[in-house]
Amino acid sequence: MRAGLSRAESVFQTLKQWIGEGTLPAGRRMREEDLAEMLGVSRTPVREALGRLEARGLVSPGADGLVVTELTRHQVMELYSARGILEGAAARLAAENASQSDIAAMEHLLELFSRNEGDAEAAARLNIAFHDAIYEAAHNGYIQRMLGELNDTLTLLPSTTFTVEGRPEAAIGEHRGVLSAIIARRPDDADRAARDHIANALKARLVLMFA
């Protein structure tokens, strides 16, 4: 169990992590009793966690009960379309609302991302941190919450797009474009740059999953 969290929250976070890591792969049946045994808890917090995972789209009804959701190509495209709109809105708001400390945090994370040398998993973690910093800089709790829930769905996607040749280098330039627009207080440009960034990420994702 995770320290500092309620039992139900800990179960939810652990199951979400296992789905993201592939420990619970797409199509895996999610039986309450099996998960409770794996986690060393009663079925009640597992049942609650499964309800939350289903509401987030991470598990869905199958022939024999709930299973880990497997996204189709169309669903992946829908997911990235929604993500592009929300990421654009966050970047726009960040250009309007970012404080100097927000900008410093984004600059620091971009520098770390730029210095990463070929470690795709590290690039993925730094990418998440950079995007989270933009959400913080937007200073809009509703946008931040919607993006948090949408990004949970990204845990269903295998691997990371930073394993696609040329994607890490391209992402550095795209991140710089978004941040430059935020620093210059150009909301329209920030919105456009963020949407373009997600569109390029989708292309890499489709190559990774369906090529």
SVG drawing of the C-alpha trace seen along z (x, -y; Angstrom):
<svg xmlns="http://www.w3.org/2000/svg" viewBox="-20 -39 43 54">
<polyline fill="none" stroke="black" stroke-width="0.4" points="0.0,0.0 1.1,-3.5 2.0,-5.6 -0.2,-8.6 -3.1,-7.5 -6.4,-5.9 -6.7,-2.2 -9.1,-2.9 -6.9,-5.6 -3.8,-3.5 -5.5,-0.6 -6.7,-2.9 -3.2,-4.4 -1.5,-1.0 -3.9,0.5 -3.5,-2.6 0.3,-2.2 0.1,1.5 -2.0,0.7 0.5,-1.9 3.4,0.4 1.8,3.3 1.6,5.5 -2.1,5.5 -2.1,5.5 -5.0,4.6 -7.7,7.2 -6.7,8.5 -9.7,9.6 -10.0,7.6 -11.6,9.9 -12.1,8.4 -11.0,11.4 -7.8,11.8 -6.8,8.2 -7.7,8.2 -5.3,11.2 -2.6,9.5 -2.8,6.3 -3.5,7.9 -6.7,6.0 -10.4,6.8 -12.6,6.6 -14.3,3.4 -11.5,0.9 -10.8,3.0 -14.5,2.6 -14.3,-1.1 -11.1,-1.5 -12.5,0.5 -15.5,-1.8 -13.2,-4.8 -11.0,-3.1 -14.2,-2.4 -15.3,-6.0 -11.9,-7.1 -12.1,-4.6 -9.2,-2.5 -11.3,0.6 -14.5,1.5 -17.1,4.3 -16.1,7.4 -17.7,10.8 -16.8,12.1 -16.7,8.9 -14.4,5.9 -11.2,5.9 -8.4,3.5 -9.4,1.3 -7.7,1.8 -7.9,-1.4 -8.7,-1.2 -7.0,-3.4 -10.1,-5.6 -10.1,-6.0 -6.5,-6.9 -7.2,-9.7 -10.1,-10.9 -8.0,-11.0 -5.2,-13.0 -7.8,-15.4 -9.3,-16.2 -5.8,-16.4 -4.7,-18.9 -7.6,-21.2 -7.0,-21.1 -3.2,-21.4 -3.7,-24.4 -6.0,-26.0 -3.5,-25.4 -0.7,-26.9 -2.9,-29.9 -3.8,-30.5 -0.1,-30.0 0.8,-32.8 -1.7,-35.0 -1.1,-34.0 2.3,-32.4 4.4,-33.9 8.1,-34.2 8.5,-31.2 6.2,-29.2 8.5,-30.3 11.6,-29.3 10.2,-25.9 9.3,-25.3 12.7,-26.5 14.5,-24.2 12.5,-21.2 13.0,-22.0 16.8,-22.2 16.7,-18.8 14.7,-17.3 17.1,-18.8 20.1,-17.2 18.6,-13.8 20.7,-11.4 18.8,-8.6 16.9,-7.4 13.3,-7.1 11.7,-6.4 13.5,-9.4 12.4,-11.6 8.8,-10.4 9.0,-11.4 10.5,-14.8 7.9,-15.3 5.1,-14.7 6.8,-17.1 7.1,-19.8 3.4,-19.5 2.4,-19.5 4.4,-22.7 2.4,-24.3 -0.9,-23.2 0.3,-24.8 1.2,-28.0 -2.3,-28.2 -3.7,-28.8 -7.0,-27.2 -8.1,-24.3 -10.7,-23.0 -8.4,-22.7 -5.8,-21.1 -8.4,-18.5 -9.6,-17.7 -6.1,-17.2 -5.2,-15.0 -8.2,-12.7 -7.5,-12.6 -3.8,-11.9 -4.8,-9.0 -6.2,-7.4 -2.7,-7.7 -1.6,-5.0 -3.4,-2.6 -1.0,-3.3 2.0,-1.0 5.6,-2.2 6.4,-5.9 6.6,-7.8 10.2,-8.8 11.2,-5.3 10.3,-6.5 13.3,-7.6 13.7,-11.4 10.8,-12.0 12.9,-13.2 14.8,-15.8 11.6,-17.0 9.8,-17.3 12.6,-19.5 12.0,-22.1 8.3,-21.9 8.6,-22.4 10.8,-25.4 8.2,-26.8 5.5,-26.5 7.6,-28.0 8.8,-30.9 5.3,-31.9 4.4,-31.6 7.3,-33.8 6.5,-36.3 2.9,-36.5 1.5,-35.4 -1.6,-33.3 -2.6,-32.6 0.9,-31.4 1.2,-29.3 -2.2,-27.6 -1.1,-26.9 2.3,-25.6 0.8,-23.3 -1.8,-21.9 0.9,-21.3 3.0,-19.5 0.2,-17.1 -0.5,-16.5 3.1,-15.5 2.9,-13.3 -0.1,-11.6 1.8,-10.8 4.5,-9.2 1.9,-7.3 0.2,-5.9 3.6,-4.8 4.4,-3.1 1.1,-1.3 -0.2,-0.6 2.6,-0.9"/>
</svg>
